[in-house]
């Protein structure tokens, strides 16, 4: 049986911080818009800011659907699945906002990700929890975590901030979403830190 939680603390916080993978889900307001579901990994790229707030780094390398949807309507769901240990699926439904590199809040928020920060961090998505719930996860298979993939960090670690900004400008669906919504500001702002 599923359970509702009032805050992200104790076992719920531990569960979130122990998972090597989470998923984001967003959608535009338009009935015919594209729904986005994205896997997120890289250790240290998600932090629990407080009992009702999470934040994660949005990296380059893909489109910017999540950022576009959050900018349009703020709706976002984060989901974690237990692939080992007791079965559990945890969801945080919330109101999201994208903090861009030229935002005054960037300098404080980015320090929370000091071990994984790099030139490909293009936004920080902050999620204010509205509903925190779990479900059984009985149908989630057991899977063995092996290790982090390093290709993303290595590839973008070789780029300067200017090279990364140029990369973003050339990539389709970074400045606008699949549905034409504003996504990342281009040219990509220089980092405020």
Beta strands, then each sheet from edge to edge (+ up, - down):
strand 1: 3-5
strand 2: 22-26
strand 3: 36-40
strand 4: 46-50
strand 5: 53-59
strand 6: 75-81
strand 7: 89-100
strand 8: 121-135
sheet 1: 1+ 8- 5+ 4-
sheet 2: 1+ 8- 7+ 6- 2+ 3-
end
